[in-house]
Amino acid sequence: MKDIIAFLSQLKDNNNKEWFSDHKKQYEKAKAEFIAIAEEILRKCSSFEPSFNNLKAKECIFRINRDIRFSPDKSPYKTNFGASFNPHGKKSPHAGYYLHLQPGESFVGGGIYLPSTDILKQLRQEVDYNFETFERIIHTTEFKRSYPAIFNEDRLARPPKGYEASNPAIEFLKLKHYIFTHNFDESQITSKEQLMDLCVSKFQTLKPFNDFLNQIFYN
């Protein structure tokens, strides 16, 4: 953990190819530690997500290089390590789990981020048709303790087409993402074991929510 956070902290202040090249060994050490963490998370979470047994940690981790082709920010590297734990692959539209390590901005969580128009339509329909089940999942004591609020970025100001403002689920139907996150202070997570325990606990709490979302792919 300390190697990862130390490297990312330095990278934030030295986001250029020359510095990165000079500190390649430090990066490789931090990356290896992150892969080891991801491997252990997959192993421990397989008790409630058996399909994780078919995943390899290296397949879950995102590249540190940024795609700068269409971005005004030409910084070549991300200042975080991220991993998507999804049985269908990290680019899958299915609901999955996510770990994000970034000094001062670390979090765990999951769900479906930026679904396609067709999938978003199906998600809204699922929430509308089964709102009581949806509410029951996100209002359990443990869920609310871990995930007090759903991700609200980009939400619609008005009801989406086909839904009335009086719909009991309307605030959730306005969403463009179905994501919950749990922020944590990485300075308080002093070992890999603590981080893995946090991930396993929060992912297990999130599983019923993911299962609810993934129903659209099997109905």
Secondary structure, DSSP 8 states (H G I E B T S, - for coil): -HHHHHHHHHHHH--SHHHHHHTHHHHHHHHHHHHHHHHHHHHHHTTT-GGGGG--HHHHB--SB---TT-S----B-SSEEEEE-TT-TT-SS-EEEEEE-TT--EEEEEE-S--HHHHHHHHHHHHHTHHHHHHHHTSHHHHHH--SB--TT--SS--TT--TT-TTHHHHT-S-EEEEEE--GGG--SHHHHHHHHHHHHHHHHHHHHHHHGGGT-
